[in-house]
Amino acid sequence: MNLDETGVSHLLRMEEVIPAMERALADFSSGKVVQPMRVMVPVAEHQGFLGLMPTYYEAALGSRSQPPQINTMKVKVLGERENNACTRAFTSSYV
C-alpha cells in the first residue's frame, strides 16, 4: 500500500495518534524499543540517498497482548531538491 499525505490523513485521526505516540515514546524512553542508528546509503549518481530505520518493539504499541514486532522504515530520495522523488515505505512483522 502506498499512501500520500492525504491518504494518511484519511486513515489516522489525531485524537488516536497522540495517545499512541505517547505510549510509543514512553516505551522507547524506558528501553522497550531497540532502535539502532539509521543507515544512510548515498546514491551519488542520482543525487540522493536511501535511509533505513529498523526497530524491534517488545510490546507493540503498548499492548501486552500483542507479540513483539520488527519494523523497518525505508526512505528513498533521488534527484535535485526542487524536483526530488521521495518514496517512503514502512514494513512491520510480528516475531
Helices and strands as residue ranges (DSSP letters): H 5-11, H 14-29, E 33-34, E 39-43, G 44-46, E 48-57, G 60-62, E 69-78, E 85-94
